[in-house]
Amino acid sequence: MQSIRLTLIIMAVISVAITDIFLKKTAANGNLWQAIKSPWMLGAILLYLNQIFFFTYVFVRGWELSLVGSLQTVLYALIVLGAGIFLLNEHLTRLQLVGVLLAIGGAVLINLK
C-alpha cells in the first residue's frame, strides 16, 4: 500500500511539473489572451486536475502533510530544474546550484527520523 501512495505522489509531482512547463510554453509569446487560448493551457488545466486527484487520494489514505510536502518539494525541484536546463535551455549559476542542493538536502533532513 505504501508503494501505491508513493507512486501516486510521484505521478502528482510529475503532473504539476509538466503543467508548469506547459504554462511556460503558453507564456512564450508574451500575450495573455493568446496564452489562455493555447492548447498548452488545456493540457495544463487537465494536469492540475490530475494532480489534485492524486494528492487528495493520498491525504484521504492518511499520509502526513509534512512527509508529502517535503517529498513533493524535492521531486518537483529535480523535475523542473531538469526540464529548464534540458528542454528550455535555461542555465544555473554555481551559486544557484549550491542553493538548490542545500534546499534539497534540507528537505531530506527534515524527514529523517
Helices and strands as residue ranges (DSSP letters): H 2-26, G 27-29, H 32-37, H 39-60, H 65-86, H 94-110
